[in-house]
Amino acid sequence: MADINPFESLKEQIDDAAAYVDADADVIDRLKHPERVLSTTLSVDMDDGSVERFDAYRVQFNGDRGPYKGGIRYHPNVTEDEVRALAGWMTYKCAVVDIPYGGAKGGIAFDPREYSASELERITRAFAVELRPLIGVDRDIPAPDVNTGQREMNWIKDTYETLERTTEPGVVTGKAPSSGGSAGRVEATGRSTMLTAREAFDYLGRGIEGATVAVQGYGNAGSVAAELLDEAGATVVAVSDSRGGIQAADGLDTEAVTAHKRETGVVGGFPGADRELSNEELLAADVDLLVPAALENAVDADVARDVRADVVVEAANGPLTPDADDVLTDHDVYVFPDILANAGGVTVSYFEWVQNRQRFSWTEERVNDELERIVTEAFDRLVDAYESYDVPNIRTAAYVLALERVIDAFDDAGNWP
């Protein structure tokens, strides 16, 4: 697969939608570029006494609709352009589900599996020191992303509060419940993926019960989505991670697969599988629903030509390239985009932020009920836009809806030096 710049993919998606939006070209151009980029080098002491250098980024893409919001990922392939793209997708994701945030993203280019817990803490706290002037409960609120979680958010929160001599739990979301985190946050991205899939099959007049499912990427979002789809009556027949995949024609026991991966680190070798398969084979599986839940650009045009699923629901950020979108549109495959399907994470992060500001905790039932309401209402608005505009696919309709909301906020506030 050729290297595809995710930031160029984002700009192409915006251009595709801009043809259906009543806005000047200079306004659209503004919405294709970030407002602020932090590019920094972290120098951190290692356990052996050496000093190692790490490239790190925070991109604040757009703040027209509220404080910047977005996760922080640890991955060796992190680049500034990747973080720019992810921050842009966050902007339009928040607009699609109509929560009062702008978009941001952060990342450090390294493989956290190669470092001890104490080294990871020093790396995280070093990044938090660099982020300190930019973040805040009303400015920019980081959250977990790939290879980060409650532990890293707790470290960032503690570093910020210590240096600022304050108590501000809402400065980050995705924290442990004991540190002000929200019930339901860990499962939120997978839950919104399931809800989008359920609504999609209902919209298409089919129902999710009995639908066959393949999930590419069995991390947090993919595993939770698989388990919830299983609970909803779908049959998960194939899953994969970065090392490969497994398949069972009669369906996999998703909870058992999750337990197996937790114990072994991989889905391969699961005793309940009929056979093992590659990620390429999984993406081409003859299923009703394909859930790409790994990293961006997993499906390019060549891979898309082999996709046999009727519906694609994106749990990952940017898993399809624009050329892949074109191929799937031509093949009458319904793609329900990431900026709706995986918006559960940022939505429940919003709930966590609200709870922190109120110093009042919600029950998990309330969190899940509110999430379902927001996702289903956003889905209904999205399909209304798809049917109202003469757009080629549902992704374009989502960007039309999101662009209009961001442009309205920009127009309402005005532009001044």
Backbone torsions as a table, in degrees:
resi	resn	phi	psi	omega
1	MET	NA	128.8	178.5
2	ALA	-67.3	149.4	176.9
3	ASP	-66.2	129.6	-179.2
4	ILE	-122.3	124.8	-178.0
5	ASN	-75.4	116.0	-176.1
6	PRO	-64.6	-28.7	179.0
7	PHE	-67.7	-36.6	175.1
8	GLU	-67.3	-35.3	176.2
9	SER	-62.3	-44.3	178.1
10	LEU	-58.7	-47.7	-178.0
11	LYS	-63.4	-36.0	177.2
12	GLU	-66.3	-40.3	177.6
13	GLN	-62.8	-39.9	178.5
14	ILE	-66.7	-43.3	178.0
15	ASP	-60.0	-40.6	179.3
16	ASP	-59.7	-41.9	-178.5
17	ALA	-77.0	-30.6	-175.5
18	ALA	-61.7	-25.6	178.7
19	ALA	-62.8	-18.7	-177.7
20	TYR	-109.3	8.3	-176.5
21	VAL	-113.5	135.7	178.6
22	ASP	-84.4	86.2	-179.2
23	ALA	-152.9	148.8	178.1
24	ASP	-66.8	153.1	-177.9
25	ALA	-61.3	-34.5	-179.0
26	ASP	-69.3	-31.3	176.4
27	VAL	-68.5	-43.7	177.8
28	ILE	-62.4	-41.6	179.9
29	ASP	-60.7	-39.5	177.3
30	ARG	-59.2	-36.1	-175.2
31	LEU	-83.2	5.0	175.8
32	LYS	-104.4	2.0	-174.7
33	HIS	-134.1	145.5	-177.7
34	PRO	-73.7	154.3	177.4
35	GLU	-80.1	-30.0	-175.4
36	ARG	-154.9	139.5	178.0
37	VAL	-131.7	123.9	170.7
38	LEU	-100.2	119.4	173.9
39	SER	-119.8	117.0	-171.0
40	THR	-137.0	158.9	176.3
41	THR	-114.7	124.9	178.9
42	LEU	-98.8	128.3	173.9
43	SER	-110.1	115.0	-168.1
44	VAL	-128.0	136.1	175.7
45	ASP	-70.1	131.8	176.1
46	MET	-94.7	167.2	-177.7
47	ASP	-61.1	-28.1	-177.9
48	ASP	-87.9	5.8	178.3
49	GLY	94.0	-8.8	177.5
50	SER	-78.0	167.2	176.4
51	VAL	-116.4	126.7	-179.0
52	GLU	-115.2	147.9	-177.1
53	ARG	-106.0	139.7	-179.5
54	PHE	-133.3	133.9	173.1
55	ASP	-85.1	130.9	-176.2
56	ALA	-137.7	152.3	-174.2
57	TYR	-142.0	148.3	165.5
58	ARG	-138.5	124.1	-179.7
59	VAL	-115.4	123.4	172.8
60	GLN	-102.3	103.4	-168.3
61	PHE	-80.9	-50.6	-176.5
62	ASN	-156.1	133.5	-179.7
63	GLY	-120.6	21.9	-177.2
64	ASP	-62.9	-32.6	-173.3
65	ARG	-102.6	0.4	179.6
66	GLY	151.9	-171.5	179.3
67	PRO	-58.1	150.4	176.3
68	TYR	-65.1	144.2	-177.2
69	LYS	-144.6	133.0	176.3
70	GLY	171.1	158.7	-172.8
71	GLY	-80.8	175.3	175.4
72	ILE	-125.4	126.4	-179.8
73	ARG	-114.9	149.1	173.6
74	TYR	-114.3	113.0	-178.4
75	HIS	-160.4	141.9	-178.1
76	PRO	-63.3	-21.8	-178.0
77	ASN	-92.9	8.9	178.3
78	VAL	-62.3	130.4	174.1
79	THR	-133.2	165.9	178.8
80	GLU	-62.6	-41.2	-179.5
81	ASP	-66.5	-35.3	176.3
82	GLU	-62.7	-43.8	-178.8
83	VAL	-67.7	-36.7	174.5
84	ARG	-58.0	-47.0	-178.9
85	ALA	-62.9	-45.7	-178.6
86	LEU	-63.1	-37.3	177.6
87	ALA	-66.2	-38.6	176.2
88	GLY	-65.3	-43.9	178.0
89	TRP	-60.7	-36.0	177.5
90	MET	-64.2	-39.1	178.7
91	THR	-56.3	-48.3	-173.9
92	TYR	-81.3	-24.9	173.6
93	LYS	-64.6	-47.5	179.3
94	CYS	-61.9	-36.2	179.3
95	ALA	-69.0	-38.9	-179.0
96	VAL	-62.7	-42.7	-179.9
97	VAL	-89.8	0.3	171.3
98	ASP	60.6	47.1	170.4
99	ILE	-106.1	149.0	-166.9
100	PRO	-82.4	64.7	178.2
101	TYR	-131.4	155.6	162.5
102	GLY	-91.9	-162.3	-175.9
103	GLY	-126.5	140.4	176.2
104	ALA	-148.7	171.9	174.1
105	LYS	-163.3	156.0	177.8
106	GLY	-141.6	162.4	178.0
107	GLY	-168.5	154.6	173.4
108	ILE	-124.0	133.8	-175.5
109	ALA	-87.0	89.7	174.5
110	PHE	-166.8	165.9	178.3
111	ASP	-101.9	107.2	-174.9
112	PRO	-65.2	-17.4	-179.6
113	ARG	-67.8	-16.8	-176.3
114	GLU	-93.5	7.3	-174.5
115	TYR	-128.1	151.8	179.2
116	SER	-75.7	167.8	178.9
117	ALA	-61.9	-39.5	180.0
118	SER	-68.3	-36.3	175.8
119	GLU	-66.5	-41.8	177.9
120	LEU	-61.6	-37.8	178.4
121	GLU	-65.2	-42.3	180.0
122	ARG	-67.0	-38.3	177.6
123	ILE	-63.7	-45.5	-178.3
124	THR	-64.5	-44.6	-179.3
125	ARG	-67.7	-34.4	176.3
126	ALA	-63.0	-40.8	177.2
127	PHE	-66.7	-39.5	179.0
128	ALA	-61.0	-36.3	177.4
129	VAL	-63.0	-40.9	178.6
130	GLU	-69.2	-34.0	-179.4
131	LEU	-76.0	-21.9	-170.7
132	ARG	-48.6	-44.1	-179.3
133	PRO	-69.2	-17.3	-173.8
134	LEU	-99.0	-28.9	-171.5
135	ILE	-97.5	167.9	-179.7
136	GLY	160.8	159.4	-172.9
137	VAL	-60.3	-25.8	178.1
138	ASP	-112.4	9.6	-176.4
139	ARG	-118.4	-61.3	-175.6
140	ASP	-155.2	125.6	-173.1
141	ILE	-120.1	99.7	177.7
142	PRO	-67.0	168.1	-178.8
143	ALA	-156.3	172.9	177.9
144	PRO	-73.7	158.6	173.0
145	ASP	-149.4	-148.3	-176.8
146	VAL	-59.0	126.4	176.1
147	ASN	65.7	17.6	170.5
148	THR	-129.0	162.5	-177.8
149	GLY	-162.4	-152.4	-175.7
150	GLN	-58.1	-41.4	-177.0
151	ARG	-58.9	-49.1	-178.2
152	GLU	-66.1	-37.4	178.4
153	MET	-67.0	-38.2	176.9
154	ASN	-61.4	-40.5	178.4
155	TRP	-64.1	-42.6	179.4
156	ILE	-63.8	-45.6	179.2
157	LYS	-59.0	-47.1	-177.7
158	ASP	-64.3	-41.3	178.6
159	THR	-61.9	-47.5	-179.3
160	TYR	-62.2	-48.4	-177.4
161	GLU	-64.2	-37.2	179.8
162	THR	-66.0	-47.1	-177.7
163	LEU	-70.5	-33.0	-179.4
164	GLU	-88.0	-6.3	-179.9
165	ARG	54.0	54.0	-176.9
166	THR	-150.0	174.8	169.2
167	THR	-118.0	114.4	-175.4
168	GLU	-143.4	72.6	-175.7
169	PRO	-59.1	-27.5	-178.2
170	GLY	-76.9	4.6	179.2
171	VAL	-69.4	-24.6	172.1
172	VAL	-137.4	159.2	172.0
173	THR	-122.9	171.3	-174.4
174	GLY	82.5	20.5	180.0
175	LYS	-78.0	167.9	170.8
176	ALA	-66.8	146.6	179.3
177	PRO	-54.3	-34.4	179.9
178	SER	-68.2	-16.4	179.1
179	SER	-109.6	17.9	178.5
180	GLY	100.9	10.8	177.7
181	GLY	-73.9	165.9	-177.2
182	SER	-100.1	142.5	167.9
183	ALA	-58.6	142.9	175.1
184	GLY	83.5	-2.2	-175.8
185	ARG	-70.4	-41.7	-176.4
186	VAL	-61.3	-36.4	-176.1
187	GLU	-90.2	-2.8	-165.8
188	ALA	-63.7	-43.3	-177.4
189	THR	-66.1	-44.0	176.6
190	GLY	-64.9	-35.0	-179.9
191	ARG	-67.0	-42.9	179.2
192	SER	-67.6	-30.9	174.9
193	THR	-63.2	-45.9	177.4
194	MET	-62.2	-45.1	-178.8
195	LEU	-62.0	-41.3	178.1
196	THR	-63.8	-43.1	178.4
197	ALA	-62.8	-43.6	178.3
198	ARG	-59.4	-47.4	179.9
199	GLU	-66.5	-35.8	179.7
200	ALA	-63.4	-46.4	-179.3
201	PHE	-68.6	-34.5	175.2
202	ASP	-64.9	-42.8	178.2
203	TYR	-60.1	-37.2	-179.2
204	LEU	-84.8	3.0	175.6
205	GLY	74.6	27.4	-174.6
206	ARG	-116.5	-36.0	-175.2
207	GLY	81.3	145.1	-176.5
208	ILE	-82.2	-19.4	-177.6
209	GLU	-62.6	126.3	178.0
210	GLY	83.5	-6.8	178.2
211	ALA	-65.9	137.0	176.9
212	THR	-86.2	142.0	-170.2
213	VAL	-133.6	139.1	169.1
214	ALA	-121.9	133.0	-177.7
215	VAL	-118.9	116.6	177.6
216	GLN	-98.0	110.8	-175.7
217	GLY	106.6	101.5	-174.8
218	TYR	-110.0	48.5	170.2
219	GLY	-86.4	-151.3	-176.9
220	ASN	-60.1	-54.3	-176.3
221	ALA	-63.9	-46.1	-176.7
222	GLY	-66.3	-42.1	-178.2
223	SER	-69.4	-41.6	178.9
224	VAL	-65.9	-43.1	177.8
225	ALA	-59.5	-42.4	-179.8
226	ALA	-62.5	-45.4	-179.0
227	GLU	-65.5	-40.3	-179.2
228	LEU	-72.3	-35.0	174.8
229	LEU	-65.6	-39.3	175.4
230	ASP	-58.8	-47.9	178.9
231	GLU	-61.5	-32.8	-178.1
232	ALA	-78.0	-4.6	176.2
233	GLY	108.1	-2.6	175.9
234	ALA	-76.0	165.4	179.8
235	THR	-116.7	108.4	-179.4
236	VAL	-83.0	110.4	-173.4
237	VAL	-102.0	-14.2	-179.4
238	ALA	-154.4	139.8	173.9
239	VAL	-141.6	158.6	178.6
240	SER	-148.4	163.4	169.2
241	ASP	-131.8	-166.8	-174.2
242	SER	-66.9	-16.6	-178.2
243	ARG	-95.2	-8.9	-177.3
244	GLY	137.2	-175.8	-173.4
245	GLY	-136.1	176.9	179.0
246	ILE	-136.1	155.9	-178.0
247	GLN	-141.9	145.1	173.9
248	ALA	-144.4	117.7	-173.5
249	ALA	-59.2	-34.8	-178.2
250	ASP	-90.1	1.8	178.2
251	GLY	107.6	144.6	178.1
252	LEU	-95.6	148.0	170.9
253	ASP	-80.3	97.9	-170.4
254	THR	-63.9	-37.7	178.2
255	GLU	-64.2	-38.4	178.7
256	ALA	-69.0	-36.4	176.2
257	VAL	-63.2	-43.4	179.0
258	THR	-61.3	-42.8	178.8
259	ALA	-64.7	-39.6	178.7
260	HIS	-63.3	-43.3	-179.9
261	LYS	-68.2	-37.8	178.8
262	ARG	-61.2	-36.2	-177.3
263	GLU	-80.2	-39.3	-172.0
264	THR	-106.3	-19.1	-178.0
265	GLY	90.4	-6.5	-179.6
266	VAL	-142.3	159.5	173.7
267	VAL	-84.8	-23.0	178.6
268	GLY	-59.2	145.7	-179.0
269	GLY	85.6	3.7	178.9
270	PHE	-64.5	126.0	-172.5
271	PRO	-67.3	-19.2	-178.8
272	GLY	-88.4	6.8	-178.7
273	ALA	-90.4	148.4	174.6
274	ASP	-77.1	-38.2	-178.1
275	ARG	-159.9	165.2	173.9
276	GLU	-99.9	153.0	-178.3
277	LEU	-147.7	162.3	179.9
278	SER	-84.0	167.5	175.9
279	ASN	-62.3	-37.4	178.6
280	GLU	-62.7	-41.4	178.0
281	GLU	-65.5	-38.8	179.7
282	LEU	-63.3	-43.9	-178.6
283	LEU	-63.8	-23.7	179.3
284	ALA	-98.9	9.8	-176.9
285	ALA	-64.7	145.9	179.6
286	ASP	-84.2	85.3	-177.2
287	VAL	-130.0	167.3	176.1
288	ASP	-77.8	-36.2	-174.2
289	LEU	-132.8	128.8	173.4
290	LEU	-111.6	130.0	179.2
291	VAL	-118.1	98.9	173.0
292	PRO	-77.0	117.9	-173.7
293	ALA	-130.0	25.0	179.7
294	ALA	-103.7	-126.7	-178.0
295	LEU	-100.5	176.0	-179.7
296	GLU	-67.6	159.4	176.4
297	ASN	61.8	27.3	178.3
298	ALA	-69.6	-27.7	-177.4
299	VAL	-121.4	109.1	173.0
300	ASP	-100.7	-172.9	-174.9
301	ALA	-61.5	-40.4	-179.5
302	ASP	-63.2	-45.5	178.7
303	VAL	-66.0	-39.3	-177.5
304	ALA	-60.9	-32.0	179.5
305	ARG	-64.2	-21.8	-179.8
306	ASP	-97.1	-5.2	-179.1
307	VAL	-67.4	128.2	-179.9
308	ARG	-113.0	0.9	177.3
309	ALA	-69.3	150.6	176.2
310	ASP	-82.8	-29.9	-175.7
311	VAL	-133.7	137.7	173.6
312	VAL	-120.1	128.1	175.9
313	VAL	-121.7	119.6	-170.2
314	GLU	-87.9	109.2	174.2
315	ALA	-86.7	-26.3	177.2
316	ALA	-86.4	168.0	173.9
317	ASN	-88.1	121.9	175.2
318	GLY	60.7	41.5	-177.4
319	PRO	-73.8	-17.7	178.6
320	LEU	-109.0	134.9	172.8
321	THR	-76.9	161.0	176.5
322	PRO	-57.1	-37.4	177.8
323	ASP	-65.5	-36.6	176.3
324	ALA	-64.4	-40.0	175.6
325	ASP	-55.8	-44.9	-179.3
326	ASP	-61.3	-43.0	-179.9
327	VAL	-62.8	-47.5	-177.5
328	LEU	-67.6	-34.8	175.0
329	THR	-62.1	-44.3	178.9
330	ASP	-63.8	-29.3	-179.3
331	HIS	-91.7	9.5	178.1
332	ASP	59.4	34.7	173.5
333	VAL	-91.9	128.9	178.4
334	TYR	-82.3	121.0	177.7
335	VAL	-111.2	118.6	177.0
336	PHE	-100.9	114.6	-161.0
337	PRO	-76.6	161.7	179.3
338	ASP	-55.1	-36.8	-173.8
339	ILE	-70.7	-5.3	164.3
340	LEU	-110.1	-52.3	-167.0
341	ALA	-63.0	-38.0	-178.1
342	ASN	-103.7	18.5	-178.3
343	ALA	-74.9	-2.2	178.0
344	GLY	-61.6	-35.1	-179.6
345	GLY	-61.1	-50.7	-178.5
346	VAL	-72.2	-29.5	179.3
347	THR	-66.7	-45.9	178.8
348	VAL	-74.2	-26.0	169.4
349	SER	-61.5	-40.0	175.6
350	TYR	-61.2	-44.0	177.0
351	PHE	-59.9	-41.4	179.8
352	GLU	-62.3	-44.5	178.9
353	TRP	-60.4	-43.0	177.8
354	VAL	-62.7	-44.4	179.1
355	GLN	-62.6	-41.5	179.2
356	ASN	-62.5	-40.3	-179.0
357	ARG	-69.1	-33.9	179.8
358	GLN	-85.6	-13.1	-172.4
359	ARG	54.6	45.3	-177.6
360	PHE	-145.5	128.9	-175.8
361	SER	-96.9	141.0	175.3
362	TRP	-93.8	156.5	172.1
363	THR	-75.8	158.9	177.2
364	GLU	-61.7	-35.5	178.4
365	GLU	-61.2	-43.4	179.5
366	ARG	-65.4	-42.7	178.6
367	VAL	-57.4	-49.1	-177.7
368	ASN	-66.8	-37.8	177.9
369	ASP	-65.0	-44.3	179.3
370	GLU	-65.5	-39.0	177.5
371	LEU	-62.9	-44.6	179.4
372	GLU	-61.7	-40.2	178.9
373	ARG	-61.9	-47.0	-177.5
374	ILE	-65.9	-43.5	-178.4
375	VAL	-66.7	-43.5	-177.9
376	THR	-69.7	-37.5	176.2
377	GLU	-66.2	-39.8	177.8
378	ALA	-65.6	-38.9	177.8
379	PHE	-60.9	-45.2	-179.3
380	ASP	-62.5	-41.7	177.9
381	ARG	-65.3	-36.1	-179.4
382	LEU	-66.4	-46.6	-179.0
383	VAL	-70.5	-28.8	173.1
384	ASP	-62.4	-43.2	178.4
385	ALA	-65.5	-40.4	178.6
386	TYR	-60.1	-39.5	-178.2
387	GLU	-82.7	-22.1	-177.4
388	SER	-85.5	-37.3	-179.9
389	TYR	-94.5	152.0	178.1
390	ASP	-87.0	64.3	-176.7
391	VAL	-101.4	153.7	-175.2
392	PRO	-75.8	-25.6	-175.7
393	ASN	-156.5	173.5	-174.1
394	ILE	-72.5	-30.3	177.7
395	ARG	-61.8	-45.2	179.4
396	THR	-60.9	-39.5	177.5
397	ALA	-61.9	-38.2	179.9
398	ALA	-64.7	-41.2	179.4
399	TYR	-71.4	-34.3	174.6
400	VAL	-59.2	-48.9	-179.7
401	LEU	-60.6	-45.2	-177.9
402	ALA	-67.9	-45.4	179.8
403	LEU	-59.6	-42.6	-179.6
404	GLU	-60.8	-39.1	-179.3
405	ARG	-69.7	-41.0	179.3
406	VAL	-68.5	-41.4	179.1
407	ILE	-63.8	-40.6	177.7
408	ASP	-59.5	-42.7	179.7
409	ALA	-66.4	-39.3	178.1
410	PHE	-64.3	-45.7	-179.7
411	ASP	-64.1	-40.8	-179.0
412	ASP	-63.5	-38.2	-177.6
413	ALA	-81.8	-28.7	-175.2
414	GLY	82.5	167.5	-178.0
415	ASN	-123.4	124.2	-179.7
416	TRP	-146.8	158.1	-174.3
417	PRO	-62.4	NA	NA
